[in-house]
Amino acid sequence: MNNEETAIRTTYFSIIGNTALAIIKGLAGFFGNSYALIADAIESTTDIFASFLVLLGFKYAKRPADENHPYGHGKIEPLITFTVAAFLVVSATVIAYESIQNIQTPHKIPKPWTLIVLGLIIIWKEISFQIVIKKSKQTNSSSLKADAWHHRSDAITSVMAFLGISIAIIFGKGYETADDWAALLASGFILYNSYIILRPALGEMMDEQLYDDLIIEIREKSTDVQGVLGTEKCFIRKAGMKFHVDLHVIVYSELSVKIGHDIAHKLKDYLRKEIPNLGHVLIHIEPSD
């Protein structure tokens, strides 16, 4: 299974899980008198739409390179990541607004059984985060990483709700709004996670040099090819799940243009064989002193 198929399957996992949890949280919040759970359900609902966007992005990014997009369609990924982060900001804003409204409105103490529901949700969302973040690292996908952080922010919201409901139940009358305050606090965590998601995607769009480990690996493997004496410049930019490389290599100055050309092709083929997630590799030949 290639990276694109792995990412698509992982996104389906997120969609199914978020749909089930949104329904469970909404029902538990309504019947259990807990706005923190309802806020949790709101976030899970936005997660569903965000995951659908990620899925559409992956399907678009799978398109092969064409005349108008010689480097492929992978740049759609950070754009989708921006949108996913925007969904997080919107959900945090809605939760904060509704929390403030509920703090000002008298209501009943949440039902004790809502803590059991929340405990199970927290465990499941953390498991989901670990699964999706692992797949994001495996596939080098920024939008899959964003989807993983949706799971983590959902888990944080649930933890806050658990603490708020616990306070309301333990201390009783006068603490009915504890879960609303918890939801308000959770919205702050969600906004922070939005920044954590957005920053790497922005770097990807701006072609920041963020791949030092990969540069070291490329330099080391380049000298394995006969005729390559060393390397000079090495620039990397990411598009989707592929890394495009501009590499300057040093060869003996006495070599003919044809031999230098052949060395460049051998090096390009070798690097793409040894490092499968490389996309375009442009080799520039430099003569030795």
N, C-alpha and C positions, 0 to 999 in steps of 0.2 A: 504494500500500500504506500503510495507517494504522499508527500506532505500535504498536498491540496486535498486529497481524499480524507486523510486523517483529520485535518482541520474541519472539513464539512461534517464528518461524523460526530466530532466533538461538539460542534454547534448544535446539531440535532439533540444531543444529550442535554445541552443547556436549555433548549426550548421546551422540551418535554418536562424537565425538572421544574423550571420556573412556572410553567402553566399549572402543574399540580400544586405547587406551593402557594401560588397566588389564590387559588380557590380555597385551600385549607386555611390559610391565614385570614382571608376575608370572612369566612364563615365563623372561625374561632373568635375573631375580633368582634364581630357583630353580636354573637350569642354570649360571648364572655365579657362584654362591656369594656373592651380594651381598645383604645384608639392606637396605642403603640403597635398592636397587631394589625390593625387596619392600615396604618402607615407602612408597615412591613409589606402588606399585600399590594399597596400602591407601587412600592419599589419593585416588587416581583413582576408586576404587570408591565412596568416600563422596561424591565429586563427582557421580557418576551419580545417586545418590539425591537429592542436593541440587538438581540440575538438574531432576529430575522434579517436585520440590516447587515450584520456580520456574515450571515449565510449568503445573502445576495452579493456581497462584496467578494467572497471567496469564489463564487460561481463566475463572476465577471473577471476576476484576476486569473482564472484558469485559461482564458482565451489566449491562443498563441499570438506571438508577435506578428504584426502586419506592417504594411507600408507606412501607415500613420503612427504606429506605435512599435518602432523597431526594438525597443527594450521590453516589450510585453505590456501588460496591463496591471502590473503589481502595485503601482502607485495609488490605486484605489484603496488599498489597505489603510494607510494612515488617514485618508479622508473619512473612511468608515469609523476609524478610531475617534476622530474628532466628533463625529455624530453620536457615537456611543457615550462619550464624555458629556456631551450636551444633554443626553437623556438623563444622565446621573445628576447633573446640575438642576434640571427641571424637577426631577423627583424629589431632590433635597429641598428645593424651594417650596414645593407643594406640601411636603411633610412639615416643614418649619411653619408655614402659614397656618395649616390646620391644627398643629400643636398649640400655637398661640391662641387660636380661637377656642380650643377645648379647655385650655388652662383657665380661660375667663368664664367658662360655662360649667355650672355644677353638674356632676354626674356620679353614677354608682362606682363602687370599688370593683375592679376586675375580678372575675371568677378564679378561684385557685387552680382549677384544672387547666387554665390557659398556660400555666408554667410548664406543664408536661408537654403540651404542644410545642411551645417555644424551645424547650430542651432538645426535642427530636429535630426540630428545624435547624437549630444551631449546628448540631452534629452533621446533618446532611449537607448543609451549605459549606461547611469547612471541608468535608470530603469532596464536594463538587469543585471547590476552589483548587484543592491539591491536584485533582485529576486534570482540570482544564489548564492550570498554570504549567503542569508538566508537559502537556501537549503543545502549549505555546512555545516552550523552550525547544522542544523537539522539532517543531516546524518553522521556527524563527518568525512567528506571526505576531505582529503588534496588535492587531484587532482581536486575536484570540486571547492575548494577554489582557486586553481591556475587558473582554467577556469574563475572564477569570476573576478580575477585580470586582466585577459586578457581584459575583458570588460572595467574595470576601466582604464587600460593603453590606450585602444582605445579611451576612452572619453578624456583622458588627451591630446593625440595626436590631437584630433579634436579641443580641446580648444586652443591649441597652433596654429593650422592652422587658426582658427577663428581670433585670435589676429594678426597673421602675415598678413593675407589677408586684415584685417581692416586697418592696418598701410599702406599697399601698396596702397589701394584704396584712403585713406584719404590724404596721402602726395604725391601720384602720382609719377611722373618721378624721378628716382634716388632711389626709394624704392621698385623696382620690386622684389628684392630678399628677401623681408621681410618674405614672407611665407616659403622660403627655410631655413632661419635662425630659423623660428619657428619649422620647421620639425626637424632641427638639435637639437634644445633644447629638443624637445619631445623625441628624441632617448635617451637622458640622463635620462629622467623620466622612460622610459621603462626599461633601464638597472637597475635602482634602484628597480623597481617593481620586476624584476627577482630575486633579492636578497631576497626581502620580501617573495616571494613565496618559494624560495629554502630553506631558513633557517629552517622552521618548518618540512619540509619533511626530511631534514638531521637529525634532532632530532629524528624523528620517526624511521628512519633507524638505528640509533645508540642507540635506546631504552632509550632515556633520560627520566628522571622523571619530566614530565611537567604537571602532572594531579593532582595537590594538591586538587582541589575542589572535584574531584571524590574519592580520597583517604579518605577525610573527610566524604563523604557520605557513603562509604563502612564501615568505622569504626563505624559510628553511627548506621547504619542498622544492623551490626553484633550483637550488644548487644541486639537486639530485639529477637534473637533466644535463647530459653531456654537452659541453660547450658553454654553459652558463657559469661565469666566474663569480658573479655576485649580483646584488640588486641595488637600485638607487631609490627612486620615488615609488611609492605604492599608495594609491588612493582607492578607497572603497566607498560605494554608495549602495544603499539597500532599496530594493523595489519589491514590495510584497514579501515573498519568502526566499528571494534570490539576492545574491550579492554580486554587483558588477564591479570589475577590477580594472584599474589602469596601472600597469606595472612597467617600470624601466629596468632592464637587465643589462649587465655588462658582459661583452664577449671580446675575444681577441680582435684588435683593430685590423690585423692582416687578413681576416676572413673576407670572402667575397660577399656581395649583397645576397646572392642566392643562398649561400650557406647560413648567413645570418637570418634570412627569411625562414629557412627550414627549422632552425633552432627555435625561433619564435613559435612556429606552429606546433612543434613537438612539446614545448613548454606549456602552451595553451591546452593541448589535449591532455597532458599529464596532470595539470592542476585541476581540470574539470573532472578527471577520473578520480583523483585522490580526495577532492573536496566537492561532493555532489551538489551542494547548495550554491555553487557559483553559477552566475548567469553569463553575461558577456565578459570575456577576458581580452583586453587590449594590451599587446606586448610592444613596447618601444625598445629598440636595440640601441645601446650605448657602446662606443668603442673604448677599449681599455687604454690607459695612458701608455 
